[in-house]
Amino acid sequence: MWPSVLNLFLYFPEDKREYIPAAISFAVFFLMAVFTMRLIIVISRRQEREAKQLEEQLLGKREERKEPPGV
């Protein structure tokens, strides 16, 4: 029974031109995934810089008031 069920999902066309639409859609989605990942990395780096600036600003204010670090 299992081989007949698995054969329903496996399809290897004789005419290899049928792979072209699949290759195009794979390329489009792959490029969108790469673009999205790069966008996430850029935004993450920008947020990291902003967090460091905020941290330095807050630490500078703490040093100006001469507060102990635990407060």
Buried (B, 14 or more C-beta within 10 A) or exposed (E): EEEEEEEEEEEEEEEEEEEEEEEEEEEEEEEEEEEEEEEEEEEEEEEEEEEEEEEEEEEEEEEEEEEEEEE
